[in-house]
Amino acid sequence: MPKSKHNKLPVLAIFCSCALLLYYVAQQSSSQAISAISPYSGDKQTAVIGNLLAEPMIVRVTDPGGAPLAGVTVSFTTVAGSTEPSHVSVESDEAGLARFQPRVLAYGTLGVTASAEPVVESGISLKAVVTGWMSTLAGNGIQAFSGDDGLAIDAHLNSPFDMEVVGNELLVVDYFNHVLRTIDLTTGVIRLLAGTGKQGMERDGLPAVETAMNDPFGLALGVNGQIVLSDYYNSTIRMIEGDTGKIRTLAGTGVPGYSGDGGPALEAAIDVPLDIAADSRGNIYMSDWHNHVIRKLDITTGVIETIAGTGARDYTGEGDPRSVALAVPLGLNFDREDNLYFADYGNDRIRRIDSRTGLISTVAGSGEQGFSGDGGQGAGFVGTTQSPLSCFC
């Protein structure tokens, strides 16, 4: 694990845009292993809390092995913004906990640090333990491409989109960097899985890390763990072979268009496929959004077919999905019964294709742009949505 260039006391820092949104960053010394909010340990950690006034900042002090340390002085200091008090020193209790709950005097950026002197030769660790915190696992907020083989929290990302958890790894499609990356959720290390970082279209058969892609977007997993990607601006669906680590194309010719239903997917024209999803049999479904349709790739036969949409951008009601017009279908997801949910972006609806009846229906959104209806009927007879991008089951 990369170590800090400077020998620092363990420090935890908080930043928030207003009094009710808290960001928490931990930085370790070179000899310590900070166990922070994220599922992994690292030099820096970031988290969010909903309400500073209702929930204090709580830090647990432990030795590197995780045993709580009592009687350790933890210093909390407000370094940006205005709180009362602005500084306090608290001794950790028998559970190793130290608490800080200042009164916020004004809205605006708030920065707080928490630090502790090492009290054992091997060093100490600080960990935030407030319930309800959300962790930043990767990215330092700067749009760029760097950091592979180091801590994900220090890495540069550029518009990450789709993600999937595989075992103890988080796969992330780094869209504008034209790559697929993976994060080890134990160590926090990020590494390159596919793509070169440059736009392009490479022939099949190369190792995934030597294969250029063009704005990959959607990500799905096959029944045997194969990784499938929508190579968006190359208008293809591609797969990383698990045994060789090489990429091959599953669908699309690389030339945008709409053709090929009922035939080999490799001879079919697709127009910038956005999201993809796999059903329980491993068949791949894609939102062929410039064509306003959803298409299915039979993973066994290699045949492609349109399963929803007419090819015209419109809304024509519910029922037979091949007779129902869609308007820019985007995010796709299956539930456990293989019902397919998708965001009908241009129609301001979330819709479902029933796996038993084959019929399409609206499950949320009235077709009118807006934000209303929380607590009411999901089918959108009351509620409104505005250009939904995706959905999750």
C-alpha positions as CSV (number, residue, x, y, z in Angstrom):
1,M,0.0,0.0,0.0
2,P,1.4,3.5,-0.9
3,K,2.6,5.5,2.1
4,S,2.5,9.1,2.9
5,K,5.6,11.1,1.9
6,H,5.5,12.8,5.3
7,N,5.3,11.4,8.8
8,K,2.1,12.9,10.1
9,L,-0.1,12.3,13.1
10,P,-3.3,10.4,12.3
11,V,-5.7,13.1,11.1
12,L,-9.4,13.0,10.2
13,A,-10.8,16.0,8.3
14,I,-14.3,17.0,7.6
15,F,-15.6,19.3,4.8
16,C,-19.2,20.3,4.1
17,S,-21.0,22.6,1.8
18,C,-23.5,23.6,4.4
19,A,-24.2,22.7,8.0
20,L,-26.2,19.7,7.1
21,L,-23.8,17.9,4.8
22,L,-20.6,16.6,6.2
23,Y,-17.6,15.2,4.4
24,Y,-15.0,13.2,6.3
25,V,-11.4,12.6,5.2
26,A,-8.8,10.5,7.1
27,Q,-5.1,10.7,6.5
28,Q,-2.6,8.3,8.1
29,S,1.0,8.5,9.0
30,S,3.5,6.3,7.2
31,S,3.5,3.7,9.9
32,Q,-0.2,3.4,10.5
33,A,-3.1,1.6,8.9
34,I,-6.2,3.8,9.1
35,S,-9.4,1.8,9.3
36,A,-11.9,4.4,8.1
37,I,-15.5,4.6,6.9
38,S,-14.9,2.8,3.6
39,P,-14.9,-1.0,3.4
40,Y,-11.1,-0.8,2.8
41,S,-8.3,1.0,4.6
42,G,-6.2,3.7,3.0
43,D,-4.4,7.0,3.3
44,K,-7.6,8.9,2.7
45,Q,-11.2,8.2,3.2
46,T,-14.3,10.3,2.5
47,A,-17.8,10.0,3.9
48,V,-21.0,11.9,4.2
49,I,-23.4,12.4,7.1
50,G,-26.9,13.8,6.8
51,N,-27.1,16.1,9.8
52,L,-24.2,17.4,11.9
53,L,-26.5,18.8,14.6
54,A,-28.4,15.5,15.1
55,E,-25.4,13.2,14.9
56,P,-22.0,14.0,16.3
57,M,-18.7,13.2,14.8
58,I,-17.6,10.0,16.5
59,V,-14.1,8.6,16.2
60,R,-13.0,5.2,17.5
61,V,-9.3,5.0,18.5
62,T,-7.7,1.6,18.1
63,D,-4.3,0.0,17.8
64,P,-3.4,-1.3,14.3
65,G,-4.9,-4.7,15.2
66,G,-8.3,-3.2,15.9
67,A,-8.3,-3.3,19.7
68,P,-9.9,-0.1,21.3
69,L,-7.6,2.3,23.1
70,A,-9.1,4.2,26.1
71,G,-7.7,7.4,27.5
72,V,-6.2,8.7,24.2
73,T,-6.5,12.4,23.7
74,V,-8.3,13.3,20.5
75,S,-8.2,16.9,19.4
76,F,-11.1,18.3,17.3
77,T,-10.5,21.6,15.6
78,T,-12.7,23.6,13.2
79,V,-10.4,24.9,10.5
80,A,-13.0,26.3,8.1
81,G,-16.4,27.8,8.9
82,S,-17.7,28.8,12.3
83,T,-18.7,26.5,15.2
84,E,-19.0,26.7,18.9
85,P,-16.7,25.4,20.3
86,S,-14.1,25.6,17.6
87,H,-11.6,23.4,19.4
88,V,-11.9,20.7,22.0
89,S,-9.8,17.8,23.3
90,V,-11.6,14.7,24.3
91,E,-10.3,11.5,25.9
92,S,-11.5,8.2,24.3
93,D,-13.7,6.1,26.5
94,E,-13.4,2.4,27.3
95,A,-14.7,1.5,23.9
96,G,-12.1,3.8,22.3
97,L,-14.7,6.4,21.3
98,A,-14.3,10.2,21.2
99,R,-17.2,12.5,20.3
100,F,-17.5,16.1,18.9
101,Q,-20.8,17.8,18.3
102,P,-20.3,21.5,17.8
103,R,-23.0,24.1,17.3
104,V,-22.8,25.4,13.8
105,L,-23.0,29.2,13.8
106,A,-23.3,29.9,10.1
107,Y,-24.0,28.0,6.8
108,G,-21.2,27.6,4.4
109,T,-18.1,25.4,4.0
110,L,-17.2,23.7,7.2
111,G,-13.8,22.0,7.9
112,V,-13.0,20.0,11.0
113,T,-9.9,18.0,11.8
114,A,-9.5,15.2,14.4
115,S,-6.0,14.1,15.4
116,A,-4.5,12.0,18.1
117,E,-0.9,11.4,19.4
118,P,0.3,7.9,18.9
119,V,0.4,6.2,22.3
120,V,1.7,2.8,21.3
121,E,4.9,2.0,19.5
122,S,3.1,0.5,16.5
123,G,0.9,3.5,16.1
124,I,-2.9,4.0,16.3
125,S,-5.8,4.1,13.9
126,L,-8.8,6.5,13.8
127,K,-12.1,5.3,12.5
128,A,-15.4,7.3,12.0
129,V,-18.3,5.3,13.4
130,V,-21.3,7.5,13.0
131,T,-24.4,5.6,11.7
132,G,-25.6,6.8,8.3
133,W,-22.3,7.8,6.8
134,M,-21.8,7.2,3.1
135,S,-18.4,6.5,1.8
136,T,-16.5,7.7,-1.2
137,L,-14.6,4.7,-2.5
138,A,-12.8,6.1,-5.4
139,G,-11.8,9.4,-7.1
140,N,-10.4,12.6,-5.8
141,G,-12.9,14.8,-7.7
142,I,-10.5,15.8,-10.5
143,Q,-11.4,14.7,-14.0
144,A,-8.4,12.9,-15.4
145,F,-6.9,9.5,-15.8
146,S,-4.3,8.3,-13.3
147,G,-3.8,6.3,-10.2
148,D,-3.9,2.7,-11.3
149,D,-2.2,0.2,-8.9
150,G,-2.6,2.8,-6.1
151,L,-5.3,3.7,-3.7
152,A,-8.7,4.3,-5.5
153,I,-9.4,7.3,-3.3
154,D,-6.3,9.1,-4.8
155,A,-7.1,8.1,-8.4
156,H,-8.4,10.4,-11.1
157,L,-11.7,9.3,-12.7
158,N,-13.6,10.9,-15.6
159,S,-17.4,10.5,-15.5
160,P,-17.7,7.0,-14.1
161,F,-21.0,5.3,-15.1
162,D,-22.0,1.7,-14.7
163,M,-20.7,-0.5,-11.9
164,E,-21.0,-4.2,-10.8
165,V,-19.7,-6.0,-7.7
166,V,-17.9,-9.2,-8.4
167,G,-16.9,-11.0,-5.2
168,N,-14.7,-8.5,-3.4
169,E,-14.1,-6.3,-6.5
170,L,-16.1,-3.3,-7.7
171,L,-16.0,-3.0,-11.5
172,V,-16.3,0.6,-12.7
173,V,-16.8,1.9,-16.2
174,D,-14.7,5.0,-16.5
175,Y,-16.6,6.5,-19.4
176,F,-14.6,9.5,-20.7
177,N,-11.3,7.7,-19.9
178,H,-12.5,4.9,-22.2
179,V,-11.6,2.1,-19.7
180,L,-13.0,-0.4,-17.3
181,R,-11.3,-0.4,-13.9
182,T,-11.6,-2.6,-10.8
183,I,-11.3,-1.7,-7.1
184,D,-10.3,-4.2,-4.5
185,L,-12.8,-3.5,-1.6
186,T,-10.4,-4.9,0.9
187,T,-7.2,-3.0,0.0
188,G,-8.8,-0.1,-1.8
189,V,-6.4,-0.5,-4.7
190,I,-7.6,0.4,-8.2
191,R,-6.3,-1.2,-11.4
192,L,-7.0,-1.2,-15.1
193,L,-9.1,-4.1,-16.4
194,A,-9.8,-3.1,-20.0
195,G,-9.0,-0.2,-22.4
196,T,-5.9,1.9,-23.0
197,G,-7.2,5.3,-22.0
198,K,-7.4,6.4,-25.6
199,Q,-10.4,6.4,-27.9
200,G,-10.3,3.8,-30.6
201,M,-11.6,0.5,-32.1
202,E,-9.2,-2.4,-31.9
203,R,-9.6,-5.8,-33.5
204,D,-10.7,-8.8,-31.4
205,G,-8.3,-11.1,-29.8
206,L,-6.0,-8.6,-28.0
207,P,-5.6,-8.5,-24.2
208,A,-8.3,-6.3,-22.7
209,V,-5.7,-3.8,-21.4
210,E,-4.3,-3.4,-24.9
211,T,-7.7,-2.9,-26.5
212,A,-8.9,0.7,-27.2
213,M,-12.5,1.5,-26.6
214,N,-14.7,4.5,-27.4
215,D,-16.7,5.7,-24.4
216,P,-17.8,2.4,-22.8
217,F,-20.9,2.8,-20.9
218,G,-23.0,-0.2,-19.8
219,L,-21.7,-3.2,-17.9
220,A,-23.2,-6.7,-17.3
221,L,-22.1,-10.0,-16.0
222,G,-22.7,-13.3,-17.7
223,V,-23.9,-16.5,-15.9
224,N,-20.3,-17.7,-15.8
225,G,-18.9,-14.4,-14.7
226,Q,-18.0,-13.0,-18.1
227,I,-17.8,-9.3,-18.3
228,V,-19.8,-7.7,-21.0
229,L,-19.5,-4.0,-22.0
230,S,-21.4,-1.7,-24.3
231,D,-18.7,0.0,-26.4
232,Y,-20.9,3.0,-26.9
233,Y,-19.4,5.1,-29.8
234,N,-18.1,2.0,-31.4
235,S,-21.7,0.7,-31.6
236,T,-20.7,-2.7,-30.4
237,I,-21.2,-5.1,-27.5
238,R,-18.0,-6.7,-26.3
239,M,-17.0,-9.3,-23.9
240,I,-13.9,-9.9,-21.8
241,E,-13.2,-13.7,-21.9
242,G,-12.6,-14.9,-18.3
243,D,-10.0,-17.6,-19.2
244,T,-7.8,-15.5,-21.5
245,G,-8.5,-11.9,-20.5
246,K,-9.0,-11.0,-24.2
247,I,-11.8,-9.0,-25.7
248,R,-14.1,-10.2,-28.5
249,T,-17.2,-8.6,-30.1
250,L,-20.6,-10.1,-29.5
251,A,-22.8,-7.7,-31.4
252,G,-22.5,-4.9,-33.9
253,T,-20.5,-4.2,-36.9
254,G,-19.0,-0.9,-35.6
255,V,-21.0,1.1,-38.1
256,P,-24.1,2.8,-36.6
257,G,-27.5,1.8,-38.0
258,Y,-30.5,-0.4,-37.4
259,S,-30.6,-3.8,-39.1
260,G,-30.0,-7.5,-38.6
261,D,-32.9,-8.7,-36.5
262,G,-33.3,-12.4,-36.7
263,G,-29.7,-12.9,-37.8
264,P,-26.2,-13.1,-36.4
265,A,-25.6,-10.3,-33.9
266,L,-22.1,-9.7,-35.4
267,E,-23.7,-8.7,-38.7
268,A,-26.3,-6.4,-37.1
269,A,-26.1,-2.7,-37.1
270,I,-26.6,-1.0,-33.7
271,D,-26.6,2.7,-33.0
272,V,-24.7,3.7,-29.9
273,P,-25.9,1.1,-27.4
274,L,-26.1,2.7,-24.0
275,D,-26.9,0.4,-21.1
276,I,-26.9,-3.4,-21.1
277,A,-28.3,-6.1,-18.7
278,A,-28.2,-9.9,-18.5
279,D,-31.1,-12.1,-17.6
280,S,-30.8,-15.3,-15.5
281,R,-29.8,-17.3,-18.6
282,G,-27.0,-14.9,-19.5
283,N,-28.8,-13.3,-22.6
284,I,-27.8,-9.7,-23.1
285,Y,-30.3,-6.9,-23.5
286,M,-29.2,-3.5,-24.8
287,S,-30.8,-0.1,-25.0
288,D,-30.3,0.7,-28.7
289,W,-31.3,4.2,-27.8
290,H,-30.7,6.1,-31.1
291,N,-33.1,3.6,-32.6
292,H,-35.5,3.9,-29.7
293,V,-35.6,0.1,-29.2
294,I,-34.5,-2.5,-26.8
295,R,-32.7,-5.5,-28.4
296,K,-31.8,-9.0,-27.1
297,L,-28.7,-11.0,-27.9
298,D,-29.2,-14.7,-27.4
299,I,-26.0,-15.7,-25.8
300,T,-26.3,-19.3,-27.0
301,T,-27.2,-18.8,-30.7
302,G,-25.7,-15.4,-31.2
303,V,-28.9,-14.1,-32.8
304,I,-30.2,-10.6,-32.2
305,E,-33.8,-9.4,-32.1
306,T,-35.7,-6.3,-31.1
307,I,-38.0,-7.0,-28.2
308,A,-39.5,-3.6,-27.5
309,G,-40.1,-0.4,-29.5
310,T,-41.1,0.3,-33.1
311,G,-38.1,2.4,-34.1
312,A,-40.1,5.6,-33.9
313,R,-39.7,8.0,-31.0
314,D,-43.1,8.2,-29.5
315,Y,-45.5,7.0,-26.7
316,T,-48.3,4.8,-27.9
317,G,-49.5,3.2,-24.7
318,E,-49.0,-0.2,-23.1
319,G,-49.3,-3.8,-24.2
320,D,-47.3,-5.7,-26.9
321,P,-43.8,-4.3,-26.6
322,R,-43.2,-4.7,-30.3
323,S,-46.2,-2.4,-31.0
324,V,-45.3,0.1,-28.3
325,A,-43.1,3.0,-29.2
326,L,-40.4,4.2,-26.9
327,A,-38.5,7.4,-26.6
328,V,-34.8,7.1,-25.9
329,P,-34.7,4.0,-23.7
330,L,-31.7,4.2,-21.3
331,G,-31.0,2.3,-18.1
332,L,-31.9,-1.4,-17.9
333,N,-32.2,-3.8,-14.9
334,F,-33.7,-7.2,-14.2
335,D,-35.4,-8.3,-11.0
336,R,-35.2,-11.9,-9.7
337,E,-38.1,-13.0,-11.8
338,D,-36.5,-11.8,-15.0
339,N,-38.9,-8.9,-15.4
340,L,-37.1,-6.2,-17.3
341,Y,-37.3,-2.6,-16.0
342,F,-36.0,0.3,-18.0
343,A,-36.0,4.1,-18.0
344,D,-38.0,5.4,-20.9
345,Y,-36.1,8.7,-20.8
346,G,-38.0,10.7,-23.4
347,N,-41.4,9.6,-22.2
348,D,-40.6,10.4,-18.5
349,R,-41.5,6.9,-17.4
350,I,-40.1,3.8,-15.8
351,R,-41.5,0.8,-17.6
352,R,-41.5,-3.0,-17.2
353,I,-41.6,-5.9,-19.6
354,D,-43.3,-8.8,-17.7
355,S,-41.3,-12.1,-18.1
356,R,-44.5,-14.2,-18.0
357,T,-46.9,-12.3,-20.1
358,G,-44.4,-10.5,-22.3
359,L,-46.4,-7.3,-22.0
360,I,-45.0,-3.8,-21.3
361,S,-46.4,-1.5,-18.6
362,T,-45.6,1.8,-16.9
363,V,-44.6,1.4,-13.2
364,A,-43.7,5.0,-12.5
365,G,-44.2,8.4,-14.1
366,S,-47.2,10.0,-15.7
367,G,-45.4,11.1,-18.9
368,E,-45.3,14.7,-17.7
369,Q,-42.0,16.2,-16.7
370,G,-41.9,17.2,-13.1
371,F,-41.2,16.1,-9.5
372,S,-44.2,15.1,-7.6
373,G,-46.2,12.2,-6.2
374,D,-43.9,10.8,-3.5
375,G,-45.9,8.5,-1.2
376,G,-48.6,8.0,-3.9
377,Q,-49.2,5.5,-6.7
378,G,-46.0,4.4,-8.4
379,A,-47.7,3.8,-11.7
380,G,-47.6,7.6,-12.2
381,F,-51.3,8.4,-12.2
382,V,-50.3,11.0,-9.6
383,G,-46.5,11.3,-9.7
384,T,-44.3,12.9,-12.3
385,T,-40.6,12.2,-13.2
386,Q,-38.2,14.2,-15.4
387,S,-36.1,12.3,-17.9
388,P,-35.1,9.3,-15.8
389,L,-31.8,7.8,-16.7
390,S,-31.7,4.5,-15.0
391,C,-33.4,2.1,-12.6
392,F,-32.2,-0.5,-10.1
393,C,-33.8,-3.7,-8.9
